[in-house]
């Protein structure tokens, strides 16, 4: 009987050690009893007030798999705060509970071992640099509840090959996917109106992208150094193509500029060495910046001559 009890204790003990990897107690976190102030007009810059909810401010545990508790001290967890998991390089998996509405700035910055994260459909804001440098992250699904994704949110997530963007997103902020060189394709949701500075800069693995008719501006260097990009359709809604927007997109072979575009920025297609054809509608573009088509050596001589005649030799 003693032997049986001892064996049972050992079995239970083993079970507890197994579950210790995935269960995360409140003692593994530092937290604040402050919550999101209701009725805010700017979700990108949330304001907090002392209340009945909890903000996780720092993870101090050592487990590689973390389930963030839904409640601490009987209060709901509503936000992952600024830098809460900053540089937790040993972290591999995180589950965020339903009820969390905001993932703060640089919350998971530098979590290079993170391969899996579950974001609930209660989250509305993902902060600036929230997942910056999470180089082990290969895919992520962002729920449709999210309306704001901050600048640099996924910068240098260089293993990220798949991401689903929420339909309620209104802008792709600057550097959001900068350096995500494993990303091969992405569909921008229909509500997005602007693609920010270097939003996809250095995404060398990107081969195709769908831009919706809602987009009116393609920002400076938005697709710079996307050397794998072979084709792109610019919708009729776009009026401005920013400076160096497609700089050094050497795989791009053709492009059609729609009648809506009035301005093509400085160096917009600089060093697009594979570009063999370009269609600019005769009455649409009124301004082309300096060196917009410089070092586009594959363009036919007649096209280069026409560009020079119409806009001056400075565009080449």
Secondary structure as GFF3:
##gff-version 3
##sequence-region A 1 316
A	DSSP	alpha_helix	2	20	.	.	.	ID=ss1
A	DSSP	three_ten_helix	26	28	.	.	.	ID=ss2
A	DSSP	beta_strand	29	36	.	.	.	ID=ss3
A	DSSP	three_ten_helix	43	45	.	.	.	ID=ss4
A	DSSP	beta_strand	48	59	.	.	.	ID=ss5
A	DSSP	beta_strand	65	67	.	.	.	ID=ss6
A	DSSP	beta_strand	71	72	.	.	.	ID=ss7
A	DSSP	beta_strand	75	80	.	.	.	ID=ss8
A	DSSP	beta_strand	93	95	.	.	.	ID=ss9
A	DSSP	beta_strand	102	103	.	.	.	ID=ss10
A	DSSP	beta_strand	116	118	.	.	.	ID=ss11
A	DSSP	beta_strand	125	126	.	.	.	ID=ss12
A	DSSP	beta_strand	139	141	.	.	.	ID=ss13
A	DSSP	beta_strand	148	149	.	.	.	ID=ss14
A	DSSP	beta_strand	162	164	.	.	.	ID=ss15
A	DSSP	beta_strand	171	172	.	.	.	ID=ss16
A	DSSP	beta_strand	185	187	.	.	.	ID=ss17
A	DSSP	beta_strand	194	195	.	.	.	ID=ss18
A	DSSP	beta_strand	208	210	.	.	.	ID=ss19
A	DSSP	beta_strand	217	218	.	.	.	ID=ss20
A	DSSP	beta_strand	240	241	.	.	.	ID=ss21
A	DSSP	beta_strand	254	257	.	.	.	ID=ss22
A	DSSP	beta_strand	263	264	.	.	.	ID=ss23
A	DSSP	beta_strand	277	280	.	.	.	ID=ss24
A	DSSP	beta_strand	287	288	.	.	.	ID=ss25
A	DSSP	alpha_helix	301	311	.	.	.	ID=ss26
A	DSSP	three_ten_helix	313	315	.	.	.	ID=ss27
###
